[in-house]
Amino acid sequence: MEQTSADTERERITLCFNLGTFEGFNFRVNGAIERTLTADEVVNWDHDKNGEAEFWPSGDKAEVALVFSGKSAVCAGELIALDRLLKELGEASSVDYLRIYWLIQVCGEDIGNLTTEKVEDLFAHVFEGTSFLDLRKEAAYELFELYHPEAYKVWESCHCDGLIFDEDRFLDSPSFSVEEVVLGDRKALIVVPQ
């Protein structure tokens, strides 16, 4: 039985989530790809037909750029794995992206092997806003109340000026790992208890 050109055509992959746009370099022409590509175009790039190429986030989707920030190039399999993971998590919230970022960039996990269980089991506190100073203050007080409720009640009920709570010393203690992250015009603070 003879194959037609339609039979030999690769099946197109459609991603569930908007993973932004990508810039690229085509090794066949030894130059930049002259337009930005969607994530769908990247995963469906035919390296045999169009030439070997590499791609990286253009930055319009800050969460995706963050997840792949430690890499010089992103392959189709990594985008498919991220899309699958977000689909299994049920949404594409910034908290999900930040947890995935933490597991890949801080813990050294491979996105292809990352499971929803690992993401959901990561006990990370995420605070988002526009100022790291405000986020650190918010995180310190919230975590102080959460992890040390008795001490927090004593501190809160005390009206003497000598009892000071130092937010930075609390967050920078060996009890927590803290990461400040920029997401475009927003900022996020990830705090993971040790």
Buried (B, 14 or more C-beta within 10 A) or exposed (E): EEEEEEEEEEEEBEBEBBBBBBBBBBEEEEEEBEEBBBBBBBBBBEEEEEBEBBBBBBBEBBBBBBBBEEBEEBBBEBBBBBBBBBBEBEEBEBBBBBBBBBBBBBEEBEBEEBEBEBBEEBEBBBBBEEEBEEBBBBBBBBBBBEEEEEEBEEBEEEEEEEEEBEBEEBBEEEEBBBBEBEBEEEBBBBBBEE
